């Protein structure tokens, strides 16, 4: 007797509005992944079993024939992506004692909504979700496959890029594009409230901006490719009533790029959390652009200082301590002096010596620093890496996007390429802001360390400022 087996293989495509579909498959479905040939592996530069495991899921590369999907127009036509591979993200299954199944489904739906709200269809520098689906009790997301993260890109391109017009205009386009992507998330969308059906604007945050969550794609319209903001897993969308601040306990402690609000007792995190984080990334981009990976690693090495947790950390701020009038401990935060140190700037201006300068100053004084780089460094030091205090806020992402657009639209030529080292552009303020510390939220070792702060002490934001929805 002859037996014929029928195999079902899904066809993936966007919905009529250009958004990712949410699908669910039976266990007997065969997903349309191809086995990679040696030629595929050479072109795609990854092996069939390449995978990356993070806190929330595992990502691996897959390949589909064009007859199995309808993404070609979006990927090659609109986004100009060069590779035809895909990244499949599988969320980690439930752990014993973890969230129950209903909570897991809620978290999955939450991430789907965030990825569908903002994607490469609304902003080219945001990652594009192609489809989400459930199969064999696992939750999956499918994205275009990136060549590497920004961190990997620096490792692969260890020399500083040529400071010609072509490369520097590309650099300007990337920082502007990333800033615009964050502004798009923060600006939100007008949606119907599921509770009352009324239309309201829902605002968002990314919450996890760092070099490992910025992807580099090859493109057909530029051999230099494009940088794209990814991993919206920590993003959170709120209504007009509650858009500004949420408890920091809802945001994972992020190495390197998290802002000082994360260590403050009762600290709340609003959308300017992302502004600080992106400022950290931009500062490292400029460091790499000036001196390559070696210069960037030197910056990181000097920034690796003891933290209050007792070990060295690369964050861009430090926590200090001083004694009050009654002998009590007073704690404060400021941008690390390895990043901004007003005392060395004043000494430098008097002596014209650059040795020992801190890093924003050092980059301003670098022999290859251009007017464009000066503008970016000014914006980072004055408007992005700002410690929140009474009456002092970071500049919002929409205004920053306007500034970076203005940089991107300046007359070409010398603005991008002319070396103009200028130590006078160094920031002249790095205030210390009094804070209460949230010791209970962090594992502190016996080697707890505080910097010695003794400058003028600013007060933290007032309660009214903390409830202000403009941030």
Secondary structure, DSSP 8 states (H G I E B T S, - for coil): -----------B---TTS--EEEE--TT---------HHHHHHH-S-TT-EEE-SSEEEEEEE--GGGBS-HIIIIIIS-B---EEEEEEE----TTS--HHHHHHHHHHHHHHHHHSSTTT-TTB--EEEEEEETTEEEEEEE--SEEHHHHHHH--S----SHHHHHHHHHHHHHHHHHHHHHHH-EEEE-TTT--EEEEEEE----SGGGEEEE-BSS-TT-EEEE---TT-EEE-TTT-S-EEGGGS---TTT--GGGGBTT-EE-THHHHHHHHHHHHHHHHHHHHHHHHHHHHHHHH-EE-TTSSEE--SEEEEEEE-TTS-EEEEEEE-TTT--HHHHHHHHHH---TT--HHHHHHTSTT-BHHHHHHHHHIIIIIS---BTTB----HHHHHHHHHHHHTS-SSHHHH-B---GGGS-----EEEE-B-GGGS---TT---EE--S-EE----HHHHT-TT-
